Amino acid sequence: MEQKLVTGNYFDKYHTGNVLYRKLMLNFHKRVLSLIPNQSGLRVLEVGCGEGYLARVLEQHIPGLQYTGIEIDAALVDEAKAAMPQHQFHVGSAYDLSAYRTNNYDCIVVSEVLEHLQEPGICLSEIRHLSAGCILLTVPWEPVWRILNICRLSYLSEWGNTPGHLQHWNRKKFRALVDSYFRVNALSLAFPWIVCAAVHRQARP
């Protein structure tokens, strides 16, 4: 299935000068790092890596990180490669991860991606075919995300919905989604995101 690239989210949360939002991002990264194995040489596959911002955070905290990023937007892949040539970045779809099935990963990260997919279950099904010790998933916490957008007078005509967000989950619904593919080990809030750590229910055949 061809993945549709949806654009329109112009808020740069990584470089914003808003002090509150920068604190939220710091808390988010701390929560993500707390759920990823803390081991030297960690092998990470990130699906939907964008410009590689999360890769930079991981590299700062994980010695000898072995990182591979996949992103559907070729321009973003080029930007990530230029910034972090020591890691691997490839153009690819979250709907087709077959090229990575023969690799072994310690962790697979899918951060702020599933809400952009028309069929997020296809991505999760693809991940089930990959070998990994843990799966880390993050999505915006709804309806809080939209309320915050409205409070900063953004996307008012869309009732606060960020352009490109096709899916909307609260904690209960997101746990149910993930639990239908994996075993959820931890699910919590890093306001205003839901952060979930999961593992395969059983060893892959």
C-alpha positions in Angstrom: 0.0 0.0 0.0 1.3 3.4 -0.9 1.7 5.7 2.1 0.3 9.2 1.6 2.6 12.0 2.9 0.6 14.6 4.7 2.1 18.0 5.3 0.9 21.0 7.1 2.4 20.9 10.6 4.5 24.0 10.6 5.2 24.3 14.4 8.8 23.6 15.0 8.7 22.1 18.5 12.5 21.4 18.5 13.6 25.0 17.9 10.8 27.0 19.4 11.8 29.8 21.7 8.8 29.1 24.0 10.3 28.2 27.3 7.3 26.1 28.4 7.3 24.0 25.3 11.0 23.4 25.5 10.5 22.1 29.0 7.8 19.8 27.7 10.2 18.5 25.1 12.9 17.9 27.7 10.4 15.9 29.8 9.3 14.0 26.7 12.9 13.0 25.9 13.6 12.0 29.5 10.6 9.7 29.4 11.6 8.1 26.1 15.2 7.5 27.3 13.9 6.0 30.6 12.1 3.3 28.5 14.9 2.5 26.1 17.5 -0.1 27.2 20.6 1.7 28.6 23.4 -0.3 27.0 26.4 0.5 25.0 26.1 -0.2 21.3 22.4 -0.2 21.3 20.9 -1.1 17.9 17.9 1.1 17.2 15.6 1.3 14.2 13.4 4.4 14.1 10.4 4.4 11.7 9.6 7.9 10.7 12.8 9.6 11.8 12.2 13.0 10.2 15.3 15.2 10.2 16.9 13.0 12.8 16.2 15.0 15.9 15.5 12.1 18.1 18.5 10.3 16.8 20.6 13.2 18.1 19.1 12.8 21.5 19.7 9.1 21.6 23.3 9.6 20.5 24.0 12.1 23.3 22.9 9.5 25.9 23.8 6.1 24.4 27.5 5.3 23.9 28.3 3.5 20.6 24.7 3.9 19.3 24.0 1.9 16.1 21.1 3.7 14.6 19.1 3.2 11.4 16.3 5.7 10.5 13.5 5.4 7.9 11.6 8.3 6.6 9.3 8.7 3.6 10.3 12.3 2.8 13.6 12.1 0.8 14.4 15.8 1.6 14.3 15.0 5.3 16.5 11.9 4.8 19.1 14.1 3.0 19.0 16.6 5.9 19.5 13.8 8.5 22.3 12.3 6.5 24.1 15.6 6.3 23.7 16.2 10.0 24.6 12.7 11.2 26.7 10.9 8.5 27.8 8.4 11.1 24.4 6.8 11.1 22.2 5.2 8.5 19.1 7.0 7.0 16.9 5.5 4.3 13.9 6.6 2.3 11.1 4.1 3.1 7.5 3.6 4.1 6.1 2.7 7.5 3.8 0.4 5.6 6.7 -1.8 4.3 9.5 -2.8 6.6 10.3 -6.0 4.8 13.9 -4.9 4.0 14.7 -4.9 7.7 13.4 -8.3 8.7 16.8 -10.0 8.6 18.3 -7.5 11.1 18.3 -7.8 14.8 17.4 -4.6 16.8 17.5 -3.9 20.5 14.8 -1.3 20.1 12.3 -0.1 17.5 11.1 3.5 17.9 8.0 4.9 16.2 7.6 8.4 17.6 4.8 10.9 16.5 4.2 8.8 13.3 1.1 6.7 13.9 -1.2 9.7 14.1 -0.2 10.6 10.5 -1.1 7.2 9.0 -4.4 6.3 7.4 -3.8 2.7 8.5 -1.6 2.6 11.6 -2.3 -1.0 12.1 -0.3 -1.8 8.9 2.8 -0.2 10.4 2.3 -2.2 13.7 1.8 -5.4 11.8 5.0 -4.8 9.9 6.9 -4.2 13.2 5.6 -7.6 14.4 7.8 -9.2 11.7 11.0 -7.5 13.0 13.3 -8.8 15.6 13.6 -6.4 18.6 13.9 -6.4 22.3 11.5 -3.5 22.8 9.1 -1.4 20.9 8.7 2.3 21.8 5.7 4.2 20.5 4.6 7.8 21.1 1.5 9.7 20.0 -0.2 13.0 21.0 -2.6 12.7 23.9 -6.0 13.6 22.8 -8.1 15.6 23.2 -5.5 17.5 25.3 -3.3 18.0 22.3 -6.1 19.9 20.4 -7.1 21.9 23.5 -3.5 23.1 23.8 -3.5 24.1 20.1 -6.7 26.1 20.7 -5.2 27.7 23.7 -2.3 29.0 21.6 -4.9 30.1 18.9 -3.6 27.5 16.4 -5.7 25.6 13.8 -8.9 27.1 15.2 -10.9 26.3 12.0 -10.0 22.6 12.5 -10.9 22.7 16.2 -7.3 22.5 17.2 -6.4 19.5 15.1 -2.9 19.6 13.9 -2.8 19.4 10.1 -1.8 15.9 9.1 -3.1 14.2 12.2 -5.5 11.5 10.9 -5.8 9.5 14.1 -6.6 10.6 17.7 -6.1 8.5 20.8 -6.6 8.8 24.5 -4.6 6.5 26.8 -7.3 3.7 26.9 -7.8 3.6 23.2 -4.0 3.7 22.4 -3.3 0.9 24.9 -6.1 -1.2 23.2 -4.5 -0.6 19.8 -1.0 -1.5 20.9 -2.2 -4.5 22.9 -3.8 -6.0 19.9 -0.3 -6.4 18.3 2.2 -6.5 21.3 2.3 -6.9 25.0 2.3 -3.5 26.7 4.9 -3.2 29.4 4.4 0.5 30.3 2.1 3.2 29.1 2.2 6.7 30.7 2.0 10.4 29.9 4.8 12.7 29.1 2.4 15.7 28.8 1.1 16.2 26.2 2.2 12.8 24.7 1.4 9.2 25.4 4.5 7.1 25.6 4.3 3.3 25.4 6.9 0.6 25.8 5.9 -2.9 24.5 7.5 -6.2 23.5 6.6 -9.1 21.2 4.0 -11.5 22.8 6.2 -14.4 21.8 9.3 -15.2 19.9 9.0 -14.7 16.2 8.8 -18.0 14.2 
